Each structure stands twice: as C-alpha cells, then as structure tokens.
Amino acid sequence: MGRRGALFRCSGSLAHTDGMRPIPPTRLLALALGTLFISACSSVSAPKSAAPAAPQSSAPAPVTVPERYVSAETPAEELDSLATWTAEDGRTWLIVTGKSSHRLSVYDAEDGTRLREFGSEGAGPGQFDRPNGIAVYGDYVFVVERDNHRVQVLSLPDFTFVGTFGDRELRSPYGLWVNETEPGELEVYVTDSFMYGKKFDEVPPFAELDQRVRRYRVQFDQDGRLRANYGGSFGDTNEQSALRMVESIAGDRANDRLLIADEDRRHESTLREYSFSGKYTGRSLPQDSFGAEAEGVALWTCPDGSGYWIAVDQLAPLTLFHLFDRVTLEPRGTFRGKTTAHTDGVALHAAAMPQFPGGALFAVHDDKAVTAFDLREVAQAMHLSQECVD
C-alpha cells in the first residue's frame, strides 16, 4: 500500500508506482493486512503523492484519540502492512513489511519496541522483493512480494521457510486476506494490480479487470508442508464499478462479505463489496466517504455479532479512521490520532493484552513508524458499544 507516483520499481515485470507491502486447533486466526490505478487505457499521469485536505462535509467532526505509542522512526524501511502474532508465552509481536528494505521488522506490540528484522533482497527462501501485504494464520505468516510475483509462507517464531505460491499467475500483487474454511484448510484472496503503459500508470482494458483478485486453496499436511492450488480470479468489469487500483482486502465470514479498496481517486476511491464467491454485490461504502485514497481496512467484531469496519482515509497531516456498521455498512463516525498520518496498513488485534485489555488497533505512520490505539479509548470517545472491548 502507499501513496502513488513516488517510485517505479519494475525489475523487468509489470509493476507500478506504489508510493503510492499441522496447526493446533486452539490457535486463533489472525489477519492483517496488508494491502491500483485509472480509467481504461488512459495516459493520464498518476496523482501527486501529497494527500489533499479533508473534504468539507456535513458529517460529524472526527474525534481525537491519542495514540498509546509511536515507535521510533525508520524512514529507510518504507513500512507498509502489518500483522500480529501471539507466541506461546503470551507475548504479542507486530510484524511489518518494509518495501524498500526488502525485509520484515518485528515490534513488541505492547510498547512499540523494535525487536528484530528478518530477510534480505532476493528471490530465494527467506528473501523478498518489495514485500507488501501480510497476514498471519496460526503460526504461519503469509507475505505478498510485488516484484517476485508470489506469496511466501514462513513459520513462526523462527521465520522458517515453508513455501511459495502464485508465481505463475500473479503479476503485480499487493494485498491479501486469509479465510479459514476448515482447520488446516484456507482460502487466500490476493489483489493483483498489474498496470500498463511506459510508466505503469494505465489501467488495463475493462475486460481484463476480472483478474483484480486471485483466489488460492491452501493446505498444510501433517508435516507442515504447503500445498496451494489456483482457484481463478474475479473482478467487476463495468465502467462505473470496476476495480481499477486494488490493494487492501478484508473479509467477514459471518456476512459473506469481502471489502476491497479501490484507490483510484481519478474515478472514485472507496471500498467495494464482493461475496466470497467473487460476485460484486453492487454496493460500496457511501459516496464521498474518503477525502484521499481508501487504504487499509480491518473488521472489529463484537461478541453479539455486531461490530465495525475500520477503513483508512490516507490524509495528511492526520489520517482519518472511518467506522462503518459491520452489517449495514452505515457510517458510525470517524477518529484520528495526534500524530498518525499517511497511513497504509492497519491491523486490529481484538484479544486482550496487558497494556491493551480491550485490544488495539495498529497503524503505519508515514511509512516510517508504527502507532497503536487502545480500542477501549476508541469505543469511549466514539460512544460505541462497550461489549466490543469488555
């Protein structure tokens, strides 16, 4: 994910500006994200990287929720997407992709302390080329590599190489979402934002936009070996609703809903709703919800089946986090921090942690740091259901 028009890194591939990264049944599915372009075959240049000011609106003003922490800055990493993983000893890691450093960074989710790095640039096991989207399932971490055109799977806590998939089909992958269909069997959705033109800033013909999301059936055998089968692609091809610039994707199994971010502000940047079967429902988030690019998206579920979608509006000087009703998709308000800006990825960790007993929302700040919001403080400031954080 990221602001557009900042960098071209093709490595001989179809890439585009991205300035725009046997399982125990008791383990919980943890997802992140993780994780894009123009009217068909136009030659219009990508929009400038500077994000616009928030649009004037009759909606209630955003509330401010101060960050619990902002990590030390590491500008050279170009941080993008993040995911959480909880070790056997109860310690929670925040794992973040670095697009320019071609590696993963690990933080202590409790206080933002940087713990370690893993990986290097290359195409071998444990190496990465422009890692972007990331997701965790059990003790496995899935990393999308844009310029290696693949998804790499590693086992935690040692980041042991397990395998890769998608290199035959993926052309410029960005984000992913993992759906557990049954224990040890997954359906993995990967967004593929290949572009055309000398600057890789031209959206393919509408007929080719049915390849914007690719689907894989992934299994792990008793020895932990990876098996993956390609299940085809999907995407609406209608001029008004086609997915032009795709990256972030997240799902809600209870409501058979995928929300996919289209970042093309030259048409309409919003989140569009698909079913798990890949059918566009005709719905998207309310028009004019986003003043900049629709970026990261996460689902905040509540014990009674209600909940909220949190969607990033990639603004400066401060990112806006829009909340929408889990079931109806109606707006439920907006908050912002005191520092967090130009956010790409977000990860919601609903499980209790010592410093975050009601869970936390983690976000990337301006490609160079990670920030954390206490979900109890978010719920209180926005007058949301306390059942979600008790």
Buried (B, 14 or more C-beta within 10 A) or exposed (E): BBBBBBBBBEEEBBBBBBBBBEBEEEBEBBBBBBBBBBBBEEEEBBBEBEBEEBEEEEBEEBBEBEBBBBBEBBEEBBBBBBBBBBEEEEBBBBBBBBBBBBBBBBBBBBEBEBEEBBBEBEBEEBBBBBBBBBBBBBBBBBBBBBBBBBBBBBBBBEBEBBBBBBBEBBBBBBBBBBBBEEEBEBBBBBBBBBBBBEBBBBBBEBEBBBBBBBBBBBBBEEEBEBEBEBBEBBBBBEEEBBBBBBBBBBBBEEBBBBBBBBBBBBBBBBBBBBBBEBEBEEEBBEEEBBBBBBBBBBBBBBEEEBBBBBBBBBBBEBBBBBBBEBBEBEBBBBBBBEBBBBBBBBBBBBBBBEBBBBBBBBBBBBBBBBBBBBBBBBBBBBEBBEEBBE
